[in-house]
């Protein structure tokens, strides 16, 4: 009887909570669905005002225009290159830095950790001009290297990996050293396999961040052959606002570009979701 009365008392709260959660989900799904429907609509039907939940005239004109006439395949390929290479190097460097910070005998370990925390408090806008000057002096403007090197190290990723590595038994590492294993072998064969959730977490964060990056493409690149996807989409929107009939882009073309940028993120998330959730929970609770 007690359990039934408790359920009755909680029922209004559960219903209210469920209602607001459905509203929250709707606010996230409806814009994406509306974008998708417009992208598969014809040129004329895509110009209809208001929310569109179903295409009045099904057509792939938008995708054909984006891929052929605008040649979006070039910035799409550049985005894939920069995202994959940058994410891989980011995960590797941050994992190695987190492993180094794990060593209790490291001189100035607390000072280094405090410095890393300090870098997380500096807004990106504050270092845009210094970074531009550095890239210019190094001759990295209009190069792929400038796009890859941008944001290559993250204090958040380093500290998250340090927390994950802290869960590995210190005695195991000491035993491996006694058996003659070097630091790199211990790192690659013991720590990395046990920290897959952490690696997947920072890899997903970095992949999403790099795939959606606009700032480095605008700052360091003027050569259209090196445009990333987001810079190309921005140019597409600017063209869509032009008054010339030769430059005007219908809404289905713009939305097709948005969907092409969104599809890789939606496709990759299901494969790393279990690691992502575990990574956030464990990384946030470990000392």
Backbone as numpy.savetxt, mean C-alpha at the origin, in Angstrom:
# Nx Ny Nz CAx CAy CAz Cx Cy Cz
-32.16 -19.53 32.24 -32.99 -18.32 32.24 -32.13 -17.06 32.24
-31.03 -17.16 33.01 -30.16 -15.99 33.09 -29.56 -15.64 31.74
-29.15 -16.68 30.98 -28.56 -16.43 29.67 -29.58 -15.83 28.70
-30.84 -16.32 28.77 -31.87 -15.79 27.88 -32.17 -14.34 28.18
-32.24 -13.99 29.46 -32.50 -12.58 29.81 -31.34 -11.69 29.39
-30.13 -12.23 29.49 -28.96 -11.45 29.07 -28.99 -11.21 27.56
-29.40 -12.23 26.81 -29.50 -12.09 25.35 -30.55 -11.06 24.98
-31.70 -11.08 25.72 -32.76 -10.10 25.43 -32.27 -8.69 25.68
-31.50 -8.50 26.76 -31.01 -7.16 27.08 -30.00 -6.68 26.03
-29.21 -7.62 25.50 -28.18 -7.25 24.51 -28.74 -7.13 23.10
-29.93 -7.64 22.86 -30.48 -7.66 21.50 -30.61 -6.27 20.88
-31.15 -5.26 21.60 -31.22 -3.92 20.98 -29.85 -3.37 20.59
-28.87 -3.61 21.47 -27.51 -3.15 21.15 -26.96 -3.86 19.92
-27.16 -5.18 19.84 -26.65 -5.95 18.71 -27.30 -5.50 17.40
-28.63 -5.28 17.45 -29.33 -4.83 16.24 -28.85 -3.46 15.80
-28.72 -2.54 16.77 -28.24 -1.19 16.45 -26.82 -1.23 15.91
-25.98 -2.04 16.56 -24.59 -2.16 16.11 -24.53 -2.74 14.70
-25.33 -3.77 14.44 -25.36 -4.37 13.11 -25.85 -3.41 12.05
-26.83 -2.57 12.40 -27.37 -1.60 11.45 -26.30 -0.58 11.04
-25.58 -0.06 12.03 -24.55 0.94 11.72 -23.36 0.32 10.99
-23.07 -0.95 11.28 -22.01 -1.63 10.55 -22.39 -1.82 9.08
-23.66 -2.14 8.83 -24.14 -2.27 7.45 -24.04 -0.93 6.72
-24.39 0.15 7.41 -24.26 1.48 6.80 -22.80 1.79 6.47
-21.91 1.42 7.39 -20.48 1.66 7.16 -19.99 0.88 5.95
-20.39 -0.38 5.86 -20.00 -1.20 4.72 -20.57 -0.62 3.42
-21.80 -0.15 3.47 -22.43 0.42 2.28 -21.68 1.66 1.79
-21.22 2.49 2.73 -20.49 3.71 2.34 -19.17 3.38 1.66
-18.62 2.18 1.92 -17.37 1.78 1.28 -17.60 1.03 -0.01
-18.65 0.23 -0.07 -18.89 -0.61 -1.25 -19.56 0.17 -2.37
-20.54 1.01 -2.04 -21.30 1.71 -3.07 -20.43 2.58 -3.99
-19.49 3.37 -3.47 -18.65 4.16 -4.39 -17.84 3.28 -5.35
-17.32 2.15 -4.83 -16.54 1.26 -5.69 -17.44 0.62 -6.74
-18.64 0.20 -6.32 -19.58 -0.40 -7.26 -20.02 0.60 -8.32
-20.28 1.83 -7.90 -20.68 2.88 -8.84 -19.56 3.15 -9.86
-18.31 3.16 -9.37 -17.16 3.34 -10.27 -17.07 2.21 -11.28
-17.27 0.98 -10.82 -17.21 -0.17 -11.71 -18.32 -0.13 -12.77
-19.54 0.21 -12.35 -20.67 0.26 -13.28 -20.45 1.32 -14.35
-19.95 2.49 -13.95 -19.69 3.54 -14.93 -18.59 3.10 -15.90
-17.59 2.37 -15.39 -16.47 1.95 -16.25 -16.91 0.97 -17.32
-17.99 0.21 -17.08 -18.46 -0.76 -18.09 -19.69 -0.25 -18.82
-19.93 1.06 -18.75 -21.04 1.68 -19.47 -20.53 2.32 -20.76
-21.44 2.59 -21.66 -21.07 3.25 -22.91 -20.76 4.72 -22.65
-20.20 5.38 -23.64 -19.82 6.78 -23.48 -21.01 7.65 -23.09
-22.14 7.44 -23.74 -23.32 8.28 -23.49 -23.94 7.97 -22.13
-24.15 6.68 -21.83 -24.81 6.32 -20.57 -23.95 6.64 -19.36
-22.63 6.66 -19.52 -21.76 6.97 -18.38 -21.86 8.43 -17.97
-22.42 9.27 -18.84 -22.54 10.70 -18.54 -23.82 11.04 -17.81
-24.66 10.04 -17.52 -25.87 10.28 -16.77 -25.53 10.67 -15.33
-26.22 11.65 -14.80 -25.95 12.11 -13.44 -26.52 11.15 -12.41
-25.98 11.19 -11.21 -26.50 10.40 -10.11 -25.79 9.07 -9.95
-26.20 8.34 -8.90 -25.62 7.04 -8.60 -26.13 5.99 -9.58
-25.22 5.25 -10.17 -25.60 4.21 -11.12 -25.28 2.84 -10.52
-26.33 2.03 -10.31 -26.15 0.70 -9.72 -26.17 -0.40 -10.77
-26.51 -0.06 -12.01 -26.52 -1.04 -13.08 -26.35 -0.32 -14.42
-25.54 -0.84 -15.32 -25.31 -0.14 -16.60 -26.55 -0.19 -17.49
-26.96 0.97 -17.94 -28.10 1.02 -18.85 -27.70 0.54 -20.25
-26.41 0.64 -20.57 -25.91 0.15 -21.86 -24.49 -0.39 -21.63
-24.38 -1.72 -21.59 -23.10 -2.37 -21.29 -22.11 -2.16 -22.43
-20.88 -1.75 -22.07 -19.86 -1.51 -23.07 -18.49 -1.51 -22.41
-17.47 -1.93 -23.15 -16.09 -1.91 -22.68 -15.29 -0.80 -23.37
-15.99 0.22 -23.86 -15.33 1.32 -24.56 -14.31 2.02 -23.67
-14.66 2.19 -22.42 -13.77 2.89 -21.50 -12.44 2.18 -21.35
-12.44 0.87 -21.17 -11.21 0.10 -21.01 -10.40 0.08 -22.30
-11.07 -0.02 -23.44 -10.35 -0.01 -24.71 -9.67 1.33 -24.94
-10.37 2.41 -24.61 -9.79 3.75 -24.78 -8.59 3.95 -23.88
-8.72 3.54 -22.61 -7.64 3.69 -21.65 -6.42 2.89 -22.08
-6.63 1.68 -22.53 -5.51 0.78 -22.81 -4.85 1.06 -24.16
-5.64 1.52 -25.14 -5.10 1.70 -26.49 -4.78 3.16 -26.79
-5.77 4.01 -26.73 -5.56 5.41 -27.14 -4.70 6.18 -26.14
-4.92 5.93 -24.84 -4.15 6.64 -23.83 -2.87 5.88 -23.49
-2.76 4.61 -23.91 -1.59 3.78 -23.66 -1.28 3.68 -22.16
-2.30 3.32 -21.39 -2.11 3.22 -19.95 -1.28 2.00 -19.57
-1.04 1.11 -20.52 -0.22 -0.08 -20.22 1.20 0.31 -19.84
1.71 1.43 -20.39 3.08 1.84 -20.07 3.22 2.27 -18.60
2.41 3.23 -18.11 2.52 3.58 -16.68 2.09 2.43 -15.77
1.19 1.56 -16.25 0.80 0.40 -15.45 2.01 -0.51 -15.23
2.77 -0.77 -16.28 3.98 -1.59 -16.15 5.02 -0.92 -15.28
5.16 0.41 -15.40 6.11 1.14 -14.55 5.69 1.04 -13.09
4.40 1.12 -12.83 3.90 1.01 -11.46 4.19 -0.38 -10.89
4.01 -1.41 -11.70 4.30 -2.77 -11.26 5.78 -2.92 -10.91
6.64 -2.38 -11.76 8.09 -2.47 -11.52 8.49 -1.76 -10.24
8.07 -0.51 -10.10 8.45 0.28 -8.93 7.87 -0.33 -7.65
6.63 -0.82 -7.72 5.98 -1.36 -6.53 6.64 -2.65 -6.07
6.89 -3.57 -7.00 7.46 -4.87 -6.63 8.90 -4.72 -6.13
9.72 -3.99 -6.88 11.12 -3.82 -6.48 11.21 -3.04 -5.17
10.49 -1.92 -5.08 10.53 -1.10 -3.88 10.02 -1.83 -2.66
8.94 -2.60 -2.80 8.38 -3.33 -1.67 9.33 -4.42 -1.20
9.95 -5.13 -2.14 10.89 -6.20 -1.77 12.08 -5.65 -1.00
12.68 -4.58 -1.52 13.84 -3.99 -0.85 13.45 -3.40 0.49
12.26 -2.79 0.55 11.78 -2.22 1.81 11.64 -3.30 2.88
11.00 -4.40 2.53 10.81 -5.50 3.50 12.16 -6.05 3.94
13.08 -6.24 2.99 14.40 -6.80 3.32 15.18 -5.89 4.26
15.26 -4.60 3.95 16.03 -3.67 4.77 15.42 -3.47 6.15
14.09 -3.35 6.20 13.43 -3.14 7.49 13.53 -4.38 8.38
13.47 -5.56 7.77 13.62 -6.79 8.54 15.04 -6.90 9.10
16.03 -6.56 8.30 17.42 -6.61 8.78 17.66 -5.58 9.88
17.08 -4.38 9.71 17.23 -3.35 10.75 16.54 -3.77 12.04
15.35 -4.38 11.93 14.66 -4.86 13.11 15.43 -5.94 13.82
16.11 -6.81 13.07 16.92 -7.86 13.66 18.11 -7.27 14.41
18.73 -6.25 13.84 19.87 -5.61 14.51 19.44 -4.96 15.82
18.30 -4.28 15.82 17.83 -3.62 17.04 17.46 -4.62 18.13
17.30 -5.88 17.76 16.94 -6.90 18.74 18.10 -7.25 19.67
19.32 -7.06 19.21 20.48 -7.44 19.99 20.67 -6.52 21.20
20.65 -7.11 22.38 20.76 -6.33 23.61 22.14 -5.72 23.78
23.15 -6.32 23.17 24.50 -5.78 23.31 24.83 -4.70 22.31
23.88 -4.27 21.51 24.13 -3.24 20.51 24.36 -1.90 21.19
25.50 -1.25 20.95 25.76 0.06 21.59 24.75 1.11 21.12
24.18 1.83 22.08 23.23 2.89 21.75 21.92 2.39 21.21
21.52 1.17 21.61 20.30 0.58 21.06 19.07 1.43 21.39
18.96 1.90 22.61 17.80 2.73 23.00 17.82 4.07 22.27
19.01 4.62 22.05 19.12 5.89 21.34 18.70 5.72 19.88
19.10 4.62 19.27 18.69 4.35 17.89 17.19 4.17 17.78
16.61 3.47 18.75 15.16 3.28 18.74 14.43 4.61 18.89
14.94 5.47 19.76 14.34 6.79 19.95 14.45 7.62 18.67
15.57 7.50 17.98 15.76 8.24 16.73 14.77 7.76 15.67
14.55 6.44 15.62 13.58 5.89 14.66 12.18 6.39 14.97
11.83 6.42 16.25 10.52 6.94 16.65 10.39 8.41 16.27
11.48 9.16 16.39 11.46 10.58 16.04 11.18 10.79 14.56
11.73 9.94 13.71 11.49 10.08 12.27 10.03 9.85 11.92
9.33 9.06 12.73 7.91 8.79 12.46 7.04 10.00 12.76
7.57 10.95 13.53 6.81 12.15 13.90 6.97 13.28 12.89
7.93 13.15 11.98 8.18 14.20 10.99 7.24 14.00 9.81
6.42 14.98 9.47 5.50 14.84 8.32 6.26 14.81 7.00
5.71 14.13 6.03 6.37 14.01 4.72 6.56 15.36 4.05
5.61 16.28 4.29 5.70 17.59 3.65 6.94 18.36 4.08
7.44 18.05 5.29 8.58 18.80 5.82 9.89 18.41 5.13
9.94 17.27 4.47 11.19 16.81 3.87 11.10 16.75 2.34
10.03 17.25 1.75 9.88 17.18 0.31 10.97 17.96 -0.42
11.23 19.20 0.02 12.24 20.02 -0.64 13.65 19.46 -0.42
14.04 19.10 0.83 15.37 18.49 1.00 15.56 17.23 0.17
14.53 16.38 0.09 14.64 15.16 -0.71 14.80 15.48 -2.20
14.10 16.50 -2.66 14.24 16.90 -4.07 15.66 17.36 -4.35
16.21 18.17 -3.44 17.58 18.67 -3.63 18.58 17.52 -3.64
18.40 16.57 -2.72 19.31 15.41 -2.65 19.25 14.61 -3.95
18.04 14.33 -4.43 17.89 13.58 -5.67 18.49 14.32 -6.87
18.32 15.65 -6.87 18.89 16.44 -7.97 20.41 16.40 -7.95
21.00 16.54 -6.74 22.46 16.53 -6.63 23.04 15.16 -6.99
22.29 14.11 -6.72 22.76 12.76 -7.05 22.46 12.37 -8.49
21.77 13.24 -9.23 21.46 12.95 -10.62 20.39 11.89 -10.79
19.46 11.82 -9.85 18.44 10.78 -9.88 17.11 11.26 -10.48
17.02 12.53 -10.83 15.78 13.01 -11.44 15.55 12.32 -12.78
14.29 12.02 -13.06 13.91 11.32 -14.29 14.59 9.95 -14.41
14.65 9.25 -13.28 15.17 7.88 -13.27 14.23 7.00 -12.44
14.25 5.71 -12.73 13.44 4.76 -11.96 13.95 4.67 -10.53
15.26 4.88 -10.34 15.85 4.79 -9.01 15.22 5.78 -8.04
14.90 6.99 -8.51 14.28 7.98 -7.64 12.93 7.50 -7.13
12.18 6.80 -7.98 10.86 6.29 -7.57 11.01 5.11 -6.60
12.01 4.28 -6.81 12.21 3.12 -5.95 12.75 3.54 -4.58
13.67 4.49 -4.57 14.31 4.90 -3.32 13.40 5.73 -2.42
12.36 6.30 -2.98 11.46 7.14 -2.19 10.76 6.30 -1.11
10.93 6.67 0.15 10.29 5.96 1.25 10.76 4.53 1.41
12.04 4.28 1.10 12.54 2.91 1.11 12.62 2.33 2.52
12.77 3.18 3.52 12.86 2.74 4.92 11.72 3.37 5.70
11.12 2.60 6.60 10.02 3.09 7.43 10.29 2.72 8.88
10.18 3.72 9.75 10.36 3.45 11.18 9.33 2.49 11.72
8.10 2.62 11.23 7.03 1.72 11.67 7.36 0.28 11.32
7.84 0.05 10.09 8.17 -1.32 9.66 9.33 -1.89 10.46
10.33 -1.07 10.75 11.48 -1.54 11.52 11.06 -1.97 12.92
10.28 -1.14 13.59 9.86 -1.45 14.95 8.90 -2.64 14.98
8.07 -2.76 13.96 7.16 -3.90 13.90 7.94 -5.20 13.74
8.95 -5.21 12.89 9.76 -6.41 12.71 10.59 -6.70 13.96
11.06 -5.69 14.64 11.78 -5.93 15.90 10.89 -6.62 16.91
9.63 -6.20 16.99 8.69 -6.84 17.91 8.43 -8.29 17.54
8.35 -8.57 16.25 8.14 -9.95 15.82 9.36 -10.82 16.13
10.52 -10.30 15.84 11.73 -11.07 16.11 11.93 -11.29 17.60
11.39 -10.37 18.40 11.49 -10.53 19.85 10.74 -11.74 20.37
9.81 -12.27 19.58 9.05 -13.45 20.00 9.85 -14.73 19.83
10.95 -14.68 19.05 11.79 -15.86 18.85 12.66 -16.08 20.07
12.77 -17.33 20.48 13.55 -17.67 21.67 15.01 -17.26 21.50
15.53 -16.50 22.46 16.93 -16.06 22.40 17.87 -17.25 22.55
17.45 -18.27 23.31 18.28 -19.45 23.53 18.50 -20.21 22.22
17.49 -20.20 21.33 17.63 -20.87 20.03 18.74 -20.22 19.21
18.77 -18.91 19.21 19.81 -18.20 18.47 21.19 -18.46 19.06
21.27 -18.51 20.39 22.55 -18.77 21.04 23.04 -20.18 20.73
22.12 -21.13 20.69 22.48 -22.51 20.36 23.01 -22.59 18.93
22.36 -21.85 18.03 22.81 -21.85 16.63 24.20 -21.24 16.51
24.50 -20.21 17.30 25.84 -19.60 17.27 26.88 -20.59 17.77
26.54 -21.34 18.80 27.48 -22.33 19.33 27.79 -23.40 18.28
26.77 -23.72 17.45 26.95 -24.72 16.40 27.69 -24.17 15.19
28.03 -22.89 15.23 28.82 -22.30 14.15 28.05 -21.48 13.15
26.77 -21.25 13.38 25.97 -20.46 12.45 26.30 -18.97 12.59
26.41 -18.29 11.45 26.66 -16.86 11.46 25.38 -16.06 11.62
25.52 -14.75 11.75 24.36 -13.89 11.99 23.37 -13.94 10.82
23.90 -13.90 9.59 23.00 -13.90 8.43 22.25 -15.22 8.32
22.91 -16.32 8.63 22.23 -17.61 8.56 21.16 -17.72 9.64
21.45 -17.23 10.83 20.46 -17.24 11.91 19.26 -16.37 11.51
19.56 -15.22 10.93 18.49 -14.31 10.51 17.61 -14.93 9.44
18.23 -15.54 8.42 17.48 -16.03 7.27 16.79 -17.37 7.52
17.37 -18.23 8.35 16.81 -19.57 8.53 15.99 -19.73 9.80
16.17 -18.82 10.77 15.43 -18.94 12.04 14.41 -17.82 12.22
14.88 -16.58 12.10 14.01 -15.45 12.42 13.00 -15.16 11.32
13.46 -15.15 10.07 12.56 -14.82 8.98 11.39 -15.80 8.85
11.62 -17.13 8.86 10.47 -18.05 8.76 9.47 -17.92 9.89
9.94 -17.55 11.09 9.03 -17.43 12.23 8.31 -16.08 12.27
8.69 -15.18 11.39 8.09 -13.84 11.38 7.35 -13.58 10.08
6.82 -14.62 9.44 6.09 -14.44 8.19 4.89 -13.49 8.32
4.12 -13.55 9.42 3.01 -12.58 9.54 3.48 -11.13 9.53
4.61 -10.86 10.19 5.14 -9.50 10.20 5.63 -9.08 8.83
6.31 -9.98 8.13 6.79 -9.68 6.78 5.62 -9.41 5.84
4.56 -10.24 5.95 3.38 -10.05 5.10 2.69 -8.73 5.42
2.68 -8.35 6.70 2.03 -7.09 7.10 2.71 -5.88 6.48
4.04 -5.78 6.66 4.74 -4.61 6.13 4.80 -4.67 4.60
4.81 -5.89 4.03 4.79 -6.01 2.57 3.48 -5.48 2.01
2.36 -5.81 2.67 1.06 -5.31 2.20 0.96 -3.80 2.35
1.39 -3.28 3.50 1.37 -1.83 3.71 2.19 -1.13 2.63
3.40 -1.66 2.38 4.29 -1.02 1.42 3.76 -1.15 0.00
3.19 -2.30 -0.33 2.64 -2.51 -1.66 1.52 -1.51 -1.94
0.60 -1.37 -0.99 -0.51 -0.43 -1.16 0.00 1.00 -1.25
0.96 1.33 -0.38 1.50 2.69 -0.37 2.20 3.03 -1.69
3.03 2.13 -2.16 3.77 2.39 -3.40 2.86 2.37 -4.62
1.88 1.49 -4.61 0.98 1.43 -5.77 0.19 2.72 -5.91
-0.12 3.35 -4.79 -0.93 4.57 -4.82 -0.11 5.85 -4.76
1.22 5.75 -4.78 2.06 6.93 -4.65 1.90 7.89 -5.82
1.73 9.16 -5.49 1.64 10.21 -6.51 2.78 11.21 -6.39
3.19 11.50 -5.15 4.18 12.55 -4.89 5.50 12.34 -5.61
6.16 11.18 -5.49 7.47 11.04 -6.17 7.38 11.17 -7.67
6.29 10.69 -8.26 6.13 10.83 -9.70 6.00 12.27 -10.14
5.37 13.09 -9.31 5.23 14.51 -9.64 6.51 15.29 -9.37
7.25 14.90 -8.33 8.44 15.64 -7.93 9.65 15.33 -8.79
9.88 14.06 -9.07 11.15 13.63 -9.63 11.10 13.26 -11.10
9.92 13.20 -11.69 9.81 12.70 -13.06 9.06 13.72 -13.93
9.67 14.07 -15.06 9.00 14.89 -16.07 8.92 14.15 -17.40
9.67 13.07 -17.51 9.64 12.24 -18.72 8.39 11.36 -18.69
7.53 11.52 -19.69 6.27 10.79 -19.71 6.46 9.27 -19.79
7.59 8.81 -20.31 7.85 7.38 -20.38 8.06 6.76 -19.00
8.36 7.60 -18.01 8.59 7.11 -16.65 7.41 7.40 -15.73
6.31 7.87 -16.29 5.13 8.15 -15.48 4.62 6.87 -14.83
4.27 6.97 -13.56 3.61 5.86 -12.89 2.10 5.95 -13.13
1.38 4.94 -12.68 -0.05 4.86 -12.97 -0.81 6.04 -12.38
-0.48 6.41 -11.16 -1.23 7.50 -10.52 -0.99 8.84 -11.21
0.23 9.07 -11.66 0.53 10.31 -12.39 -0.22 10.33 -13.73
-0.28 9.18 -14.39 -1.00 9.08 -15.66 -2.50 9.30 -15.45
-3.05 8.76 -14.36 -4.47 8.96 -14.07 -4.75 10.43 -13.75
-3.83 11.07 -13.08 -3.99 12.50 -12.80 -4.03 13.29 -14.10
-3.12 12.95 -15.01 -3.12 13.62 -16.32 -4.41 13.34 -17.06
-4.95 12.13 -16.88 -6.21 11.77 -17.53 -7.36 12.62 -17.01
-7.38 12.86 -15.68 -8.43 13.69 -15.09 -8.31 15.13 -15.58
-7.06 15.63 -15.67 -6.85 16.99 -16.15 -7.34 17.13 -17.60
-7.06 16.11 -18.40 -7.54 16.13 -19.78 -9.07 16.08 -19.84
-9.66 15.35 -18.89 -11.12 15.23 -18.87 -11.78 16.57 -18.59
-11.08 17.45 -17.89 -11.64 18.75 -17.57 -11.38 19.78 -18.66
-10.64 19.39 -19.68 -10.33 20.33 -20.76 -11.57 20.60 -21.60
-11.58 21.75 -22.22 -12.73 22.13 -23.03 -12.62 21.62 -24.46
-11.41 21.30 -24.90 -11.22 20.82 -26.26 -11.85 19.44 -26.44
-12.54 19.24 -27.54 -13.18 17.95 -27.80 -12.15 16.84 -28.02
-10.93 17.22 -28.43 -9.89 16.21 -28.66 -9.33 15.67 -27.35
-9.43 16.45 -26.28 -8.87 16.05 -24.99 -9.93 15.55 -24.02
-11.19 15.84 -24.29 -12.24 15.48 -23.33 -12.37 13.97 -23.20
-12.42 13.50 -21.96 -12.57 12.08 -21.67 -13.91 11.85 -20.97
-14.68 10.92 -21.47 -15.97 10.60 -20.86 -15.75 9.90 -19.52
-16.78 9.94 -18.64 -16.62 9.34 -17.31 -16.24 7.87 -17.32
-16.70 7.11 -18.31 -16.36 5.68 -18.33 -14.87 5.46 -18.54
-14.21 6.38 -19.26 -12.76 6.26 -19.46 -12.03 6.53 -18.16
-12.44 7.57 -17.47 -11.81 7.89 -16.18 -12.00 6.77 -15.18
-13.22 6.26 -15.07 -13.51 5.21 -14.10 -12.83 3.89 -14.48
-12.64 3.65 -15.77 -11.89 2.46 -16.18 -10.45 2.54 -15.69
-9.87 3.74 -15.76 -8.52 3.93 -15.24 -8.45 3.70 -13.74
-9.46 4.18 -13.02 -9.51 3.97 -11.57 -9.62 2.49 -11.24
-10.45 1.76 -11.98 -10.62 0.33 -11.71 -9.34 -0.44 -12.01
-8.61 -0.06 -13.05 -7.35 -0.72 -13.36 -6.33 -0.51 -12.25
-6.39 0.65 -11.59 -5.50 0.91 -10.47 -5.93 0.17 -9.21
-7.22 -0.13 -9.11 -7.76 -0.77 -7.90 -7.67 -2.28 -7.94
-7.77 -2.87 -9.12 -7.85 -4.33 -9.25 -6.66 -5.05 -8.61
-5.40 -4.63 -8.82 -4.28 -5.36 -8.20 -4.35 -5.38 -6.68
-4.82 -4.29 -6.06 -4.93 -4.25 -4.60 -5.99 -5.23 -4.11
-7.11 -5.28 -4.81 -8.19 -6.20 -4.43 -7.74 -7.65 -4.64
-6.93 -7.89 -5.67 -6.51 -9.25 -6.00 -5.50 -9.80 -5.01
-4.62 -8.94 -4.49 -3.55 -9.43 -3.64 -3.97 -9.60 -2.18
-4.97 -8.84 -1.75 -5.32 -8.84 -0.32 -5.78 -10.20 0.20
-6.63 -10.97 -0.51 -7.07 -12.26 0.04 -5.94 -13.23 0.35
-4.81 -13.11 -0.37 -3.70 -14.04 -0.17 -2.87 -13.70 1.07
-2.94 -12.48 1.54 -2.13 -12.09 2.70 -2.99 -11.66 3.89
-4.30 -11.83 3.78 -5.18 -11.34 4.84 -4.89 -12.01 6.18
-4.72 -13.35 6.16 -4.51 -14.05 7.43 -3.21 -13.60 8.10
-2.17 -13.35 7.29 -0.92 -12.85 7.86 -1.07 -11.41 8.31
-1.86 -10.65 7.57 -2.04 -9.23 7.88 -2.70 -9.04 9.24
-3.80 -9.77 9.50 -4.52 -9.66 10.77 -3.65 -10.13 11.92
-2.98 -11.28 11.73 -2.09 -11.80 12.77 -0.94 -10.84 13.03
-0.41 -10.28 11.96 0.73 -9.36 12.10 0.39 -8.14 12.91
-0.77 -7.55 12.66 -1.15 -6.35 13.41 -1.38 -6.67 14.88
-2.00 -7.81 15.17 -2.32 -8.16 16.55 -1.05 -8.49 17.34
-0.20 -9.34 16.76 1.01 -9.74 17.47 2.01 -8.59 17.54
2.18 -7.89 16.43 3.13 -6.79 16.43 2.77 -5.67 17.37
1.49 -5.51 17.65 1.05 -4.43 18.54 1.15 -4.81 20.00
1.24 -6.11 20.30 1.23 -6.53 21.70 2.59 -6.93 22.22
3.53 -7.27 21.32 4.85 -7.68 21.77 5.65 -6.48 22.24
6.45 -6.73 23.24 7.32 -5.68 23.75 8.69 -5.75 23.07
